[in-house]
Amino acid sequence: MRLQESGEMYLETILMLSKANPTVRSIDISEHMGYSKPSVSRAVGLLKNGGYIEVDKDGFITLTPSGLEIAEKIFERHTILTQMLVGLGVDPETAAADACKMEHAISDTSLAAIKAHLEAKQ
C-alpha cells in the first residue's frame, strides 16, 4: 500500500518530534502541524491501522519499523533538498518550505543525483 503525501508528513513529524521529546502524543502533532485535533486523530487511526505507528494505552505514539523507514526516507529527502536550495542562494526558511513540497514528488534517481552532487562539493 502506497502511503499518501499527508501520511508521509505525519510520519516525518512524529520522527522529528521524537528526536526532540521523549514522548509524542496526538496533541503534539496537532500543535506542530497546525492541524485540528480531529484531523490528527483520524490520521493517527489510519497510520495505526496501516501498521506505521503504535499507540500505547497512555496515548503515546511510536513509529513501527516500517513507519520509521518511511519517516527517515522523507526526512533525508527534506534535508538534502533544503541543503541544495540553500546552496543555490534560497533563504533557509523558503528552502525548507519548498523542500517540504518537493520531497514527496522527486524520484529516487533525481534525489540520488542531487545527493551525489552535494557530496562531491564537500
N, CA, C and O atoms as a Tinker XYZ file with bonds, in Angstrom:
   488  protein
     1  N      0.846000   -1.192000    0.000000    73     2
     2  CA     0.000000    0.000000    0.000000    64     1     3
     3  C      0.881000    1.242000    0.000000    63     2     4     5
     4  O      1.736000    1.392000    0.873000    81     3
     5  N      0.685000    2.125000   -0.958000    73     3     6
     6  CA     1.435000    3.371000   -1.063000    64     5     7
     7  C      0.818000    4.384000   -0.119000    63     6     8     9
     8  O     -0.385000    4.644000   -0.160000    81     7
     9  N      1.645000    4.942000    0.718000    73     7    10
    10  CA     1.200000    5.945000    1.675000    64     9    11
    11  C      1.022000    7.279000    0.955000    63    10    12    13
    12  O      1.852000    7.654000    0.128000    81    11
    13  N     -0.039000    7.984000    1.262000    73    11    14
    14  CA    -0.268000    9.284000    0.645000    64    13    15
    15  C      0.686000   10.312000    1.236000    63    14    16    17
    16  O      1.273000   10.091000    2.295000    81    15
    17  N      0.834000   11.442000    0.539000    73    15    18
    18  CA     1.730000   12.508000    0.979000    64    17    19
    19  C      1.429000   12.946000    2.409000    63    18    20    21
    20  O      2.350000   13.178000    3.193000    81    19
    21  N      0.153000   13.062000    2.752000    73    19    22
    22  CA    -0.188000   13.506000    4.106000    64    21    23
    23  C      0.282000   12.495000    5.146000    63    22    24    25
    24  O      0.734000   12.882000    6.223000    81    23
    25  N      0.182000   11.217000    4.837000    73    23    26
    26  CA     0.668000   10.193000    5.752000    64    25    27
    27  C      2.166000   10.287000    5.940000    63    26    28    29
    28  O      2.670000   10.137000    7.054000    81    27
    29  N      2.890000   10.538000    4.840000    73    27    30
    30  CA     4.332000   10.722000    4.932000    64    29    31
    31  C      4.672000   11.917000    5.812000    63    30    32    33
    32  O      5.619000   11.866000    6.597000    81    31
    33  N      3.904000   12.988000    5.681000    73    31    34
    34  CA     4.140000   14.184000    6.502000    64    33    35
    35  C      3.935000   13.882000    7.984000    63    34    36    37
    36  O      4.713000   14.329000    8.827000    81    35
    37  N      2.899000   13.133000    8.294000    73    35    38
    38  CA     2.657000   12.764000    9.694000    64    37    39
    39  C      3.813000   11.925000   10.240000    63    38    40    41
    40  O      4.278000   12.164000   11.355000    81    39
    41  N      4.276000   10.951000    9.466000    73    39    42
    42  CA     5.376000   10.100000    9.923000    64    41    43
    43  C      6.646000   10.921000   10.123000    63    42    44    45
    44  O      7.366000   10.726000   11.103000    81    43
    45  N      6.919000   11.826000    9.208000    73    43    46
    46  CA     8.099000   12.687000    9.341000    64    45    47
    47  C      7.977000   13.565000   10.590000    63    46    48    49
    48  O      8.952000   13.758000   11.316000    81    47
    49  N      6.791000   14.087000   10.830000    73    47    50
    50  CA     6.568000   14.920000   12.008000    64    49    51
    51  C      6.769000   14.118000   13.287000    63    50    52    53
    52  O      7.391000   14.605000   14.231000    81    51
    53  N      6.248000   12.895000   13.327000    73    51    54
    54  CA     6.427000   12.044000   14.509000    64    53    55
    55  C      7.916000   11.790000   14.738000    63    54    56    57
    56  O      8.384000   11.831000   15.875000    81    55
    57  N      8.654000   11.531000   13.674000    73    55    58
    58  CA    10.098000   11.317000   13.790000    64    57    59
    59  C     10.787000   12.554000   14.354000    63    58    60    61
    60  O     11.581000   12.446000   15.288000    81    59
    61  N     10.492000   13.721000   13.801000    73    59    62
    62  CA    11.121000   14.960000   14.262000    64    61    63
    63  C     10.772000   15.242000   15.720000    63    62    64    65
    64  O     11.643000   15.616000   16.506000    81    63
    65  N      9.505000   15.064000   16.082000    73    63    66
    66  CA     9.097000   15.302000   17.461000    64    65    67
    67  C      9.759000   14.320000   18.415000    63    66    68    69
    68  O     10.133000   14.688000   19.529000    81    67
    69  N      9.907000   13.070000   17.984000    73    67    70
    70  CA    10.509000   12.060000   18.860000    64    69    71
    71  C     11.998000   12.309000   19.068000    63    70    72    73
    72  O     12.564000   11.853000   20.061000    81    71
    73  N     12.637000   13.023000   18.153000    73    71    74
    74  CA    14.043000   13.381000   18.326000    64    73    75
    75  C     14.195000   14.497000   19.370000    63    74    76    77
    76  O     15.224000   14.603000   20.037000    81    75
    77  N     13.161000   15.317000   19.497000    73    75    78
    78  CA    13.220000   16.449000   20.415000    64    77    79
    79  C     12.600000   16.156000   21.785000    63    78    80    81
    80  O     12.940000   16.810000   22.771000    81    79
    81  N     11.696000   15.179000   21.848000    73    79    82
    82  CA    10.976000   14.882000   23.090000    64    81    83
    83  C     10.974000   13.382000   23.342000    63    82    84    85
    84  O     11.009000   12.590000   22.401000    81    83
    85  N     10.934000   12.991000   24.614000    73    83    86
    86  CA    10.910000   11.552000   24.914000    64    85    87
    87  C      9.597000   10.874000   24.524000    63    86    88    89
    88  O      9.566000    9.665000   24.295000    81    87
    89  N      8.520000   11.643000   24.447000    73    87    90
    90  CA     7.222000   11.074000   24.088000    64    89    91
    91  C      6.539000   11.964000   23.049000    63    90    92    93
    92  O      6.785000   13.168000   22.983000    81    91
    93  N      5.685000   11.350000   22.249000    73    91    94
    94  CA     4.915000   12.074000   21.239000    64    93    95
    95  C      3.459000   11.674000   21.410000    63    94    96    97
    96  O      3.135000   10.489000   21.488000    81    95
    97  N      2.579000   12.677000   21.468000    73    95    98
    98  CA     1.147000   12.440000   21.560000    64    97    99
    99  C      0.455000   13.154000   20.406000    63    98   100   101
   100  O      1.064000   13.974000   19.719000    81    99
   101  N     -0.803000   12.845000   20.201000    73    99   102
   102  CA    -1.571000   13.485000   19.130000    64   101   103
   103  C     -1.581000   15.001000   19.263000    63   102   104   105
   104  O     -1.501000   15.712000   18.261000    81   103
   105  N     -1.680000   15.504000   20.493000    73   103   106
   106  CA    -1.720000   16.956000   20.709000    64   105   107
   107  C     -0.420000   17.605000   20.251000    63   106   108   109
   108  O     -0.429000   18.725000   19.741000    81   107
   109  N      0.695000   16.907000   20.431000    73   107   110
   110  CA     1.989000   17.434000   19.979000    64   109   111
   111  C      2.012000   17.555000   18.463000    63   110   112   113
   112  O      2.499000   18.543000   17.914000    81   111
   113  N      1.480000   16.541000   17.796000    73   111   114
   114  CA     1.415000   16.552000   16.336000    64   113   115
   115  C      0.502000   17.686000   15.871000    63   114   116   117
   116  O      0.838000   18.429000   14.948000    81   115
   117  N     -0.646000   17.808000   16.516000    73   115   118
   118  CA    -1.612000   18.847000   16.178000    64   117   119
   119  C     -0.986000   20.239000   16.288000    63   118   120   121
   120  O     -1.141000   21.074000   15.397000    81   119
   121  N     -0.287000   20.471000   17.379000    73   119   122
   122  CA     0.334000   21.781000   17.599000    64   121   123
   123  C      1.463000   22.038000   16.610000    63   122   124   125
   124  O      1.605000   23.150000   16.101000    81   123
   125  N      2.259000   21.023000   16.338000    73   123   126
   126  CA     3.395000   21.185000   15.432000    64   125   127
   127  C      2.946000   21.448000   13.994000    63   126   128   129
   128  O      3.500000   22.307000   13.309000    81   127
   129  N      1.942000   20.702000   13.547000    73   127   130
   130  CA     1.499000   20.809000   12.162000    64   129   131
   131  C      0.433000   21.878000   11.948000    63   130   132   133
   132  O      0.175000   22.290000   10.817000    81   131
   133  N     -0.181000   22.324000   13.038000    73   131   134
   134  CA    -1.240000   23.319000   12.917000    64   133   135
   135  C     -2.549000   22.734000   12.427000    63   134   136   137
   136  O     -3.368000   23.442000   11.841000    81   135
   137  N     -2.752000   21.446000   12.661000    73   135   138
   138  CA    -3.980000   20.767000   12.254000    64   137   139
   139  C     -4.903000   20.612000   13.456000    63   138   140   141
   140  O     -4.461000   20.637000   14.605000    81   139
   141  N     -6.193000   20.453000   13.171000    73   139   142
   142  CA    -7.163000   20.265000   14.248000    64   141   143
   143  C     -6.971000   18.910000   14.905000    63   142   144   145
   144  O     -6.447000   17.979000   14.292000    81   143
   145  N     -7.396000   18.806000   16.144000    73   143   146
   146  CA    -7.297000   17.538000   16.872000    64   145   147
   147  C     -8.068000   16.416000   16.181000    63   146   148   149
   148  O     -7.555000   15.299000   16.102000    81   147
   149  N     -9.295000   16.667000   15.669000    73   147   150
   150  CA    -9.996000   15.594000   14.963000    64   149   151
   151  C     -9.264000   15.114000   13.706000    63   150   152   153
   152  O     -9.264000   13.919000   13.411000    81   151
   153  N     -8.641000   16.038000   12.965000    73   151   154
   154  CA    -7.885000   15.649000   11.771000    64   153   155
   155  C     -6.709000   14.761000   12.142000    63   154   156   157
   156  O     -6.455000   13.748000   11.489000    81   155
   157  N     -5.988000   15.147000   13.199000    73   155   158
   158  CA    -4.838000   14.364000   13.647000    64   157   159
   159  C     -5.307000   13.009000   14.176000    63   158   160   161
   160  O     -4.668000   11.988000   13.921000    81   159
   161  N     -6.401000   12.996000   14.899000    73   159   162
   162  CA    -6.929000   11.746000   15.444000    64   161   163
   163  C     -7.266000   10.766000   14.321000    63   162   164   165
   164  O     -6.977000    9.574000   14.424000    81   163
   165  N     -7.872000   11.266000   13.258000    73   163   166
   166  CA    -8.216000   10.425000   12.111000    64   165   167
   167  C     -6.953000    9.881000   11.456000    63   166   168   169
   168  O     -6.869000    8.693000   11.146000    81   167
   169  N     -5.968000   10.757000   11.247000    73   167   170
   170  CA    -4.721000   10.333000   10.611000    64   169   171
   171  C     -3.982000    9.311000   11.466000    63   170   172   173
   172  O     -3.440000    8.335000   10.947000    81   171
   173  N     -3.962000    9.537000   12.770000    73   171   174
   174  CA    -3.309000    8.594000   13.685000    64   173   175
   175  C     -3.982000    7.221000   13.583000    63   174   176   177
   176  O     -3.305000    6.193000   13.567000    81   175
   177  N     -5.295000    7.212000   13.514000    73   175   178
   178  CA    -6.023000    5.957000   13.362000    64   177   179
   179  C     -5.666000    5.229000   12.081000    63   178   180   181
   180  O     -5.479000    4.012000   12.084000    81   179
   181  N     -5.571000    5.972000   10.985000    73   179   182
   182  CA    -5.216000    5.374000    9.699000    64   181   183
   183  C     -3.785000    4.831000    9.709000    63   182   184   185
   184  O     -3.520000    3.744000    9.196000    81   183
   185  N     -2.869000    5.601000   10.299000    73   183   186
   186  CA    -1.477000    5.163000   10.369000    64   185   187
   187  C     -1.325000    3.944000   11.278000    63   186   188   189
   188  O     -0.514000    3.057000   11.014000    81   187
   189  N     -2.112000    3.914000   12.345000    73   187   190
   190  CA    -2.086000    2.759000   13.254000    64   189   191
   191  C     -2.625000    1.525000   12.526000    63   190   192   193
   192  O     -2.016000    0.456000   12.581000    81   191
   193  N     -3.748000    1.669000   11.856000    73   191   194
   194  CA    -4.339000    0.551000   11.111000    64   193   195
   195  C     -3.430000    0.074000    9.983000    63   194   196   197
   196  O     -3.441000   -1.104000    9.627000    81   195
   197  N     -2.646000    0.988000    9.422000    73   195   198
   198  CA    -1.726000    0.634000    8.351000    64   197   199
   199  C     -0.433000    0.000000    8.841000    63   198   200   201
   200  O      0.388000   -0.451000    8.043000    81   199
   201  N     -0.256000   -0.031000   10.158000    73   199   202
   202  CA     0.940000   -0.641000   10.725000    64   201   203
   203  C      2.162000    0.260000   10.738000    63   202   204   205
   204  O      3.286000   -0.225000   10.863000    81   203
   205  N      1.956000    1.576000   10.609000    73   203   206
   206  CA     3.070000    2.518000   10.581000    64   205   207
   207  C      3.423000    3.071000   11.960000    63   206   208   209
   208  O      4.557000    3.490000   12.195000    81   207
   209  N      2.447000    3.069000   12.870000    73   207   210
   210  CA     2.676000    3.571000   14.220000    64   209   211
   211  C      1.989000    2.656000   15.225000    63   210   212   213
   212  O      1.113000    1.863000   14.880000    81   211
   213  N      2.412000    2.791000   16.474000    73   211   214
   214  CA     1.737000    2.137000   17.589000    64   213   215
   215  C      1.348000    3.226000   18.580000    63   214   216   217
   216  O      2.073000    4.204000   18.760000    81   215
   217  N      0.206000    3.047000   19.216000    73   215   218
   218  CA    -0.264000    3.988000   20.225000    64   217   219
   219  C     -0.505000    3.182000   21.492000    63   218   220   221
   220  O     -1.290000    2.234000   21.495000    81   219
   221  N      0.183000    3.571000   22.579000    73   219   222
   222  CA     0.010000    2.803000   23.817000    64   221   223
   223  C     -1.223000    3.282000   24.584000    63   222   224   225
   224  O     -1.926000    4.193000   24.149000    81   223
   225  N     -1.470000    2.656000   25.722000    73   223   226
   226  CA    -2.677000    2.957000   26.498000    64   225   227
   227  C     -2.713000    4.397000   27.008000    63   226   228   229
   228  O     -3.786000    4.916000   27.316000    81   227
   229  N     -1.542000    5.052000   27.099000    73   227   230
   230  CA    -1.483000    6.442000   27.544000    64   229   231
   231  C     -1.521000    7.438000   26.390000    63   230   232   233
   232  O     -1.434000    8.647000   26.601000    81   231
   233  N     -1.651000    6.924000   25.175000    73   231   234
   234  CA    -1.735000    7.791000   24.001000    64   233   235
   235  C     -0.390000    8.178000   23.415000    63   234   236   237
   236  O     -0.317000    9.048000   22.547000    81   235
   237  N      0.678000    7.539000   23.882000    73   235   238
   238  CA     1.999000    7.843000   23.346000    64   237   239
   239  C      2.203000    7.101000   22.030000    63   238   240   241
   240  O      1.889000    5.916000   21.913000    81   239
   241  N      2.731000    7.815000   21.048000    73   239   242
   242  CA     2.856000    7.307000   19.686000    64   241   243
   243  C      4.315000    6.976000   19.388000    63   242   244   245
   244  O      5.214000    7.773000   19.659000    81   243
   245  N      4.535000    5.791000   18.828000    73   243   246
   246  CA     5.868000    5.405000   18.366000    64   245   247
   247  C      5.756000    4.860000   16.949000    63   246   248   249
   248  O      4.734000    4.296000   16.558000    81   247
   249  N      6.817000    5.040000   16.203000    73   247   250
   250  CA     6.876000    4.529000   14.836000    64   249   251
   251  C      7.206000    3.041000   14.856000    63   250   252   253
   252  O      8.050000    2.600000   15.636000    81   251
   253  N      6.553000    2.281000   14.014000    73   251   254
   254  CA     6.912000    0.876000   13.827000    64   253   255
   255  C      8.147000    0.854000   12.914000    63   254   256   257
   256  O      8.513000    1.892000   12.362000    81   255
   257  N      8.787000   -0.292000   12.745000    73   255   258
   258  CA     9.927000   -0.338000   11.828000    64   257   259
   259  C      9.592000    0.172000   10.418000    63   258   260   261
   260  O     10.390000    0.891000    9.818000    81   259
   261  N      8.429000   -0.193000    9.893000    73   259   262
   262  CA     8.077000    0.288000    8.548000    64   261   263
   263  C      7.773000    1.787000    8.565000    63   262   264   265
   264  O      8.107000    2.492000    7.613000    81   263
   265  N      7.150000    2.277000    9.624000    73   263   266
   266  CA     6.890000    3.710000    9.752000    64   265   267
   267  C      8.178000    4.500000    9.881000    63   266   268   269
   268  O      8.319000    5.576000    9.299000    81   267
   269  N      9.119000    3.961000   10.650000    73   267   270
   270  CA    10.411000    4.617000   10.837000    64   269   271
   271  C     11.180000    4.681000    9.525000    63   270   272   273
   272  O     11.801000    5.698000    9.216000    81   271
   273  N     11.141000    3.610000    8.758000    73   271   274
   274  CA    11.839000    3.579000    7.471000    64   273   275
   275  C     11.322000    4.676000    6.544000    63   274   276   277
   276  O     12.108000    5.385000    5.916000    81   275
   277  N     10.011000    4.813000    6.462000    73   275   278
   278  CA     9.414000    5.849000    5.606000    64   277   279
   279  C      9.746000    7.237000    6.141000    63   278   280   281
   280  O     10.121000    8.124000    5.374000    81   279
   281  N      9.611000    7.430000    7.449000    73   279   282
   282  CA     9.881000    8.736000    8.055000    64   281   283
   283  C     11.324000    9.165000    7.819000    63   282   284   285
   284  O     11.584000   10.322000    7.488000    81   283
   285  N     12.260000    8.240000    7.988000    73   283   286
   286  CA    13.667000    8.578000    7.779000    64   285   287
   287  C     13.954000    8.903000    6.321000    63   286   288   289
   288  O     14.764000    9.782000    6.027000    81   287
   289  N     13.293000    8.198000    5.403000    73   287   290
   290  CA    13.471000    8.473000    3.977000    64   289   291
   291  C     12.966000    9.878000    3.633000    63   290   292   293
   292  O     13.636000   10.623000    2.918000    81   291
   293  N     11.800000   10.230000    4.135000    73   291   294
   294  CA    11.232000   11.550000    3.858000    64   293   295
   295  C     12.088000   12.634000    4.506000    63   294   296   297
   296  O     12.334000   13.676000    3.899000    81   295
   297  N     12.542000   12.395000    5.736000    73   295   298
   298  CA    13.379000   13.375000    6.437000    64   297   299
   299  C     14.698000   13.584000    5.681000    63   298   300   301
   300  O     15.174000   14.714000    5.562000    81   299
   301  N     15.286000   12.495000    5.171000    73   299   302
   302  CA    16.526000   12.633000    4.403000    64   301   303
   303  C     16.274000   13.442000    3.128000    63   302   304   305
   304  O     17.075000   14.307000    2.772000    81   303
   305  N     15.176000   13.165000    2.451000    73   303   306
   306  CA    14.827000   13.915000    1.241000    64   305   307
   307  C     14.688000   15.401000    1.567000    63   306   308   309
   308  O     15.205000   16.255000    0.848000    81   307
   309  N     13.990000   15.696000    2.653000    73   307   310
   310  CA    13.780000   17.081000    3.073000    64   309   311
   311  C     15.124000   17.765000    3.327000    63   310   312   313
   312  O     15.353000   18.890000    2.882000    81   311
   313  N     15.999000   17.080000    4.041000    73   311   314
   314  CA    17.302000   17.643000    4.392000    64   313   315
   315  C     18.147000   17.901000    3.149000    63   314   316   317
   316  O     18.743000   18.970000    3.017000    81   315
   317  N     18.202000   16.939000    2.244000    73   315   318
   318  CA    19.004000   17.072000    1.026000    64   317   319
   319  C     18.466000   18.201000    0.145000    63   318   320   321
   320  O     19.236000   19.022000   -0.353000    81   319
   321  N     17.156000   18.242000   -0.045000    73   319   322
   322  CA    16.568000   19.275000   -0.903000    64   321   323
   323  C     16.737000   20.666000   -0.288000    63   322   324   325
   324  O     17.001000   21.634000   -1.002000    81   323
   325  N     16.588000   20.763000    1.018000    73   323   326
   326  CA    16.804000   22.055000    1.691000    64   325   327
   327  C     18.247000   22.499000    1.495000    63   326   328   329
   328  O     18.506000   23.656000    1.164000    81   327
   329  N     19.177000   21.586000    1.697000    73   327   330
   330  CA    20.602000   21.886000    1.547000    64   329   331
   331  C     20.902000   22.364000    0.124000    63   330   332   333
   332  O     21.648000   23.325000   -0.065000    81   331
   333  N     20.327000   21.700000   -0.867000    73   331   334
   334  CA    20.544000   22.081000   -2.258000    64   333   335
   335  C     20.026000   23.497000   -2.514000    63   334   336   337
   336  O     20.720000   24.317000   -3.115000    81   335
   337  N     18.817000   23.776000   -2.062000    73   335   338
   338  CA    18.212000   25.083000   -2.317000    64   337   339
   339  C     18.973000   26.201000   -1.607000    63   338   340   341
   340  O     19.175000   27.274000   -2.175000    81   339
   341  N     19.392000   25.954000   -0.378000    73   339   342
   342  CA    20.187000   26.958000    0.344000    64   341   343
   343  C     21.501000   27.193000   -0.402000    63   342   344   345
   344  O     21.960000   28.330000   -0.516000    81   343
   345  N     22.100000   26.119000   -0.906000    73   343   346
   346  CA    23.336000   26.241000   -1.680000    64   345   347
   347  C     23.166000   27.053000   -2.957000    63   346   348   349
   348  O     24.124000   27.632000   -3.467000    81   347
   349  N     21.953000   27.089000   -3.462000    73   347   350
   350  CA    21.654000   27.884000   -4.666000    64   349   351
   351  C     21.316000   29.334000   -4.326000    63   350   352   353
   352  O     21.086000   30.151000   -5.218000    81   351
   353  N     21.289000   29.650000   -3.026000    73   351   354
   354  CA    21.040000   31.024000   -2.609000    64   353   355
   355  C     19.648000   31.305000   -2.079000    63   354   356   357
   356  O     19.313000   32.457000   -1.803000    81   355
   357  N     18.839000   30.282000   -1.933000    73   355   358
   358  CA    17.488000   30.463000   -1.387000    64   357   359
   359  C     17.608000   30.606000    0.134000    63   358   360   361
   360  O     18.387000   29.888000    0.762000    81   359
   361  N     16.847000   31.522000    0.726000    73   359   362
   362  CA    16.920000   31.680000    2.176000    64   361   363
   363  C     16.430000   30.393000    2.851000    63   362   364   365
   364  O     15.558000   29.704000    2.321000    81   363
   365  N     16.995000   30.074000    4.021000    73   363   366
   366  CA    16.695000   28.790000    4.671000    64   365   367
   367  C     15.214000   28.519000    4.922000    63   366   368   369
   368  O     14.770000   27.380000    4.780000    81   367
   369  N     14.451000   29.531000    5.287000    73   367   370
   370  CA    13.029000   29.324000    5.567000    64   369   371
   371  C     12.269000   28.933000    4.299000    63   370   372   373
   372  O     11.469000   27.997000    4.312000    81   371
   373  N     12.521000   29.649000    3.213000    73   371   374
   374  CA    11.875000   29.338000    1.945000    64   373   375
   375  C     12.348000   27.984000    1.423000    63   374   376   377
   376  O     11.554000   27.200000    0.902000    81   375
   377  N     13.644000   27.716000    1.565000    73   375   378
   378  CA    14.202000   26.445000    1.112000    64   377   379
   379  C     13.533000   25.272000    1.827000    63   378   380   381
   380  O     13.186000   24.275000    1.194000    81   379
   381  N     13.353000   25.387000    3.138000    73   379   382
   382  CA    12.719000   24.309000    3.910000    64   381   383
   383  C     11.264000   24.123000    3.489000    63   382   384   385
   384  O     10.792000   22.993000    3.366000    81   383
   385  N     10.552000   25.232000    3.267000    73   383   386
   386  CA     9.145000   25.141000    2.852000    64   385   387
   387  C      9.026000   24.502000    1.469000    63   386   388   389
   388  O      8.153000   23.664000    1.244000    81   387
   389  N      9.902000   24.897000    0.544000    73   387   390
   390  CA     9.868000   24.323000   -0.796000    64   389   391
   391  C     10.279000   22.851000   -0.782000    63   390   392   393
   392  O      9.690000   22.032000   -1.487000    81   391
   393  N     11.282000   22.521000    0.012000    73   391   394
   394  CA    11.733000   21.132000    0.127000    64   393   395
   395  C     10.607000   20.248000    0.632000    63   394   396   397
   396  O     10.480000   19.096000    0.215000    81   395
   397  N      9.793000   20.782000    1.525000    73   395   398
   398  CA     8.663000   20.041000    2.081000    64   397   399
   399  C      7.685000   19.639000    0.979000    63   398   400   401
   400  O      7.088000   18.565000    1.040000    81   399
   401  N      7.523000   20.484000   -0.011000    73   399   402
   402  CA     6.624000   20.180000   -1.123000    64   401   403
   403  C      7.280000   19.214000   -2.117000    63   402   404   405
   404  O      6.621000   18.334000   -2.670000    81   403
   405  N      8.571000   19.392000   -2.329000    73   403   406
   406  CA     9.291000   18.611000   -3.332000    64   405   407
   407  C      9.592000   17.185000   -2.867000    63   406   408   409
   408  O      9.660000   16.269000   -3.687000    81   407
   409  N      9.769000   16.991000   -1.575000    73   407   410
   410  CA    10.240000   15.710000   -1.042000    64   409   411
   411  C      9.322000   14.539000   -1.367000    63   410   412   413
   412  O      9.766000   13.390000   -1.373000    81   411
   413  N      8.077000   14.808000   -1.632000    73   411   414
   414  CA     7.104000   13.743000   -1.895000    64   413   415
   415  C      7.012000   13.379000   -3.381000    63   414   416   417
   416  O      6.490000   12.324000   -3.741000    81   415
   417  N      7.525000   14.264000   -4.231000    73   415   418
   418  CA     7.348000   14.070000   -5.665000    64   417   419
   419  C      8.623000   13.657000   -6.394000    63   418   420   421
   420  O      8.554000   13.043000   -7.458000    81   419
   421  N      9.770000   13.982000   -5.840000    73   419   422
   422  CA    11.029000   13.729000   -6.540000    64   421   423
   423  C     11.327000   12.228000   -6.601000    63   422   424   425
   424  O     11.054000   11.488000   -5.656000    81   423
   425  N     11.883000   11.803000   -7.712000    73   423   426
   426  CA    12.217000   10.380000   -7.883000    64   425   427
   427  C     13.476000   10.037000   -7.084000    63   426   428   429
   428  O     14.274000   10.910000   -6.743000    81   427
   429  N     13.628000    8.761000   -6.799000    73   427   430
   430  CA    14.829000    8.289000   -6.115000    64   429   431
   431  C     16.070000    8.583000   -6.959000    63   430   432   433
   432  O     17.130000    8.900000   -6.418000    81   431
   433  N     15.940000    8.480000   -8.272000    73   431   434
   434  CA    17.060000    8.719000   -9.185000    64   433   435
   435  C     17.526000   10.174000   -9.113000    63   434   436   437
   436  O     18.722000   10.446000   -9.006000    81   435
   437  N     16.576000   11.101000   -9.174000    73   435   438
   438  CA    16.934000   12.520000   -9.110000    64   437   439
   439  C     17.504000   12.877000   -7.745000    63   438   440   441
   440  O     18.462000   13.645000   -7.657000    81   439
   441  N     16.935000   12.336000   -6.693000    73   439   442
   442  CA    17.439000   12.623000   -5.356000    64   441   443
   443  C     18.861000   12.087000   -5.197000    63   442   444   445
   444  O     19.712000   12.763000   -4.619000    81   443
   445  N     19.126000   10.890000   -5.699000    73   443   446
   446  CA    20.471000   10.316000   -5.620000    64   445   447
   447  C     21.479000   11.189000   -6.359000    63   446   448   449
   448  O     22.608000   11.364000   -5.899000    81   447
   449  N     21.075000   11.734000   -7.498000    73   447   450
   450  CA    21.967000   12.612000   -8.260000    64   449   451
   451  C     22.260000   13.900000   -7.493000    63   450   452   453
   452  O     23.400000   14.365000   -7.472000    81   451
   453  N     21.248000   14.470000   -6.870000    73   451   454
   454  CA    21.440000   15.687000   -6.070000    64   453   455
   455  C     22.347000   15.385000   -4.879000    63   454   456   457
   456  O     23.253000   16.158000   -4.570000    81   455
   457  N     22.100000   14.264000   -4.219000    73   455   458
   458  CA    22.911000   13.871000   -3.056000    64   457   459
   459  C     24.374000   13.688000   -3.473000    63   458   460   461
   460  O     25.278000   14.154000   -2.780000    81   459
   461  N     24.607000   13.016000   -4.594000    73   459   462
   462  CA    25.976000   12.804000   -5.080000    64   461   463
   463  C     26.639000   14.132000   -5.422000    63   462   464   465
   464  O     27.821000   14.326000   -5.137000    81   463
   465  N     25.896000   15.040000   -6.027000    73   463   466
   466  CA    26.431000   16.364000   -6.376000    64   465   467
   467  C     26.823000   17.133000   -5.119000    63   466   468   469
   468  O     27.896000   17.734000   -5.068000    81   467
   469  N     25.969000   17.116000   -4.116000    73   467   470
   470  CA    26.261000   17.826000   -2.859000    64   469   471
   471  C     27.466000   17.227000   -2.146000    63   470   472   473
   472  O     28.289000   17.953000   -1.589000    81   471
   473  N     27.566000   15.907000   -2.165000    73   471   474
   474  CA    28.701000   15.239000   -1.516000    64   473   475
   475  C     30.009000   15.529000   -2.249000    63   474   476   477
   476  O     31.061000   15.644000   -1.620000    81   475
   477  N     29.949000   15.649000   -3.575000    73   475   478
   478  CA    31.146000   15.935000   -4.365000    64   477   479
   479  C     31.658000   17.352000   -4.113000    63   478   480   481
   480  O     32.853000   17.618000   -4.243000    81   479
   481  N     30.754000   18.255000   -3.754000    73   479   482
   482  CA    31.128000   19.649000   -3.493000    64   481   483
   483  C     31.797000   19.814000   -2.125000    63   482   484   485
   484  O     32.447000   20.829000   -1.875000    81   483
   485  N     31.643000   18.825000   -1.240000    73   483   486
   486  CA    32.180000   18.964000    0.118000    64   485   487
   487  C     33.643000   18.642000    0.196000    63   486   488
   488  O     34.235000   18.715000    1.273000    81   487
